[in-house]
Amino acid sequence: MTVFGFHASHEQIDPAALLTAVIRAEEAGFDAAMCSDHFSPWSERQGQSGFAWSWLGAALQATTLPFGVVNAPGQRYHPAIIAQAIGTLGQMYPGRFWAALGSGEAINEHITGDPWPRKEERMDRLRECVDVIRDLLAGEEVNHDGLVTVDQARLWSRPQQPPALIGAAVSTSTAEWCAEWADGLITVNAPLPYLRDMISSYRDAGGRGPLYLQVHLSWAADDEAARKLAYEQWRSNVFDPPVSWDLPLTEHFDVTSERISMEQLAEVVNISADPARHVGWLESYLECGFDGLYLHHVGQEQAGFIDTFGSQVLPKLRAHG
């Protein structure tokens, strides 16, 4: 059965309001939730960045939803600490938690003061982290010397069934690379041919597990309001790699996005006041083969979106099959 989830954007909404929103999302009929894990927002206009792991414990307790998080182990987070966090939530809430692992962005990782590695090194580092996390969740004592160092680490609190480790990818090459180790794949909305290529790259390389799509959208009472909302909140998020990977500061994204056009923004955000149009977009993603859609309304006020999509969008998607 297809999962229709709510994406909780820590960069845009303060943690208490975000907890209220995810409770409302469950009441409105969303099946699941996921959240970002940032140290910094992408824009001064977004203005928040709560600690995802504290919030996840509260959100799992406050709802019955399954949750996921997109995390970058290796620099800001030591992989043994991420394994401990995953293990604790997995033990407390069996079967309700997954973690997507990616190579990260400088905007979050530069805070350690360590050099920001080349993409190839970041991928190698992530692969080491995956093995460390898996071995710790399996109950092994881990020693590792490489791009990350682990000394006689062991997890004492673990779930009986380790949570899924999902691959996070925005390129076909990364999707193919994830196939070797991941329990599933998550990406973000893009033109349909590109999404089909992403899925093929992962599956053709032997990728297993569910396929998830995070969908950026903007909904409001009328189209002009939806456009203004998207432009105000999400125009700093239109950049392809390596820009999105390598700019270290929020101010850099704000300056770089000053001349972004509405046409460029509409390539990465589905913008409309018409719920039926959103249904059409979301149905097209389902036809690509995704097993779960996580809807991210890019506005800071979530209640109207949650209620409208809960009553007018999700039922039509479920009827679609």
Rosetta blueprint (number, residue, H / E / L):
1 M L
2 T L
3 V E
4 F E
5 G E
6 F E
7 H E
8 A E
9 S L
10 H L
11 E L
12 Q L
13 I L
14 D L
15 P H
16 A H
17 A H
18 L H
19 L H
20 T H
21 A H
22 V H
23 I H
24 R H
25 A H
26 E H
27 E H
28 A H
29 G L
30 F L
31 D L
32 A E
33 A E
34 M E
35 C E
36 S L
37 D L
38 H L
39 F L
40 S L
41 P L
42 W L
43 S L
44 E L
45 R L
46 Q L
47 G L
48 Q L
49 S L
50 G L
51 F L
52 A H
53 W H
54 S H
55 W H
56 L H
57 G H
58 A H
59 A H
60 L H
61 Q H
62 A H
63 T L
64 T L
65 L L
66 P L
67 F E
68 G E
69 V E
70 V E
71 N E
72 A L
73 P E
74 G L
75 Q L
76 R L
77 Y E
78 H L
79 P H
80 A H
81 I H
82 I H
83 A H
84 Q H
85 A H
86 I H
87 G H
88 T H
89 L H
90 G H
91 Q H
92 M H
93 Y L
94 P L
95 G L
96 R L
97 F E
98 W E
99 A E
100 A E
101 L E
102 G L
103 S L
104 G L
105 E L
106 A H
107 I H
108 N H
109 E H
110 H H
111 I H
112 T H
113 G L
114 D L
115 P L
116 W L
117 P L
118 R L
119 K H
120 E H
121 E H
122 R H
123 M H
124 D H
125 R H
126 L H
127 R H
128 E H
129 C H
130 V H
131 D H
132 V H
133 I H
134 R H
135 D H
136 L H
137 L H
138 A L
139 G L
140 E L
141 E L
142 V E
143 N E
144 H E
145 D E
146 G L
147 L L
148 V L
149 T E
150 V E
151 D E
152 Q E
153 A E
154 R L
155 L L
156 W L
157 S L
158 R L
159 P L
160 Q L
161 Q L
162 P L
163 P L
164 A E
165 L E
166 I E
167 G E
168 A E
169 A L
170 V L
171 S L
172 T H
173 S H
174 T H
175 A H
176 E H
177 W H
178 C H
179 A L
180 E L
181 W L
182 A L
183 D L
184 G L
185 L E
186 I E
187 T E
188 V E
189 N L
190 A L
191 P L
192 L H
193 P H
194 Y H
195 L H
196 R H
197 D H
198 M H
199 I H
200 S H
201 S H
202 Y H
203 R H
204 D H
205 A L
206 G L
207 G L
208 R L
209 G L
210 P L
211 L E
212 Y E
213 L E
214 Q E
215 V E
216 H E
217 L E
218 S E
219 W L
220 A L
221 A L
222 D L
223 D H
224 E H
225 A H
226 A H
227 R H
228 K H
229 L H
230 A H
231 Y H
232 E H
233 Q H
234 W H
235 R H
236 S H
237 N H
238 V L
239 F L
240 D L
241 P L
242 P L
243 V H
244 S H
245 W H
246 D H
247 L L
248 P L
249 L L
250 T H
251 E H
252 H H
253 F H
254 D H
255 V H
256 T H
257 S L
258 E L
259 R L
260 I L
261 S L
262 M H
263 E H
264 Q H
265 L H
266 A H
267 E L
268 V L
269 V L
270 N E
271 I E
272 S L
273 A L
274 D L
275 P H
276 A H
277 R H
278 H H
279 V H
280 G H
281 W H
282 L H
283 E H
284 S H
285 Y H
286 L H
287 E H
288 C H
289 G L
290 F L
291 D L
292 G E
293 L E
294 Y E
295 L E
296 H E
297 H E
298 V L
299 G L
300 Q L
301 E L
302 Q L
303 A H
304 G H
305 F H
306 I H
307 D H
308 T H
309 F H
310 G H
311 S H
312 Q H
313 V L
314 L H
315 P H
316 K H
317 L H
318 R H
319 A H
320 H H
321 G L
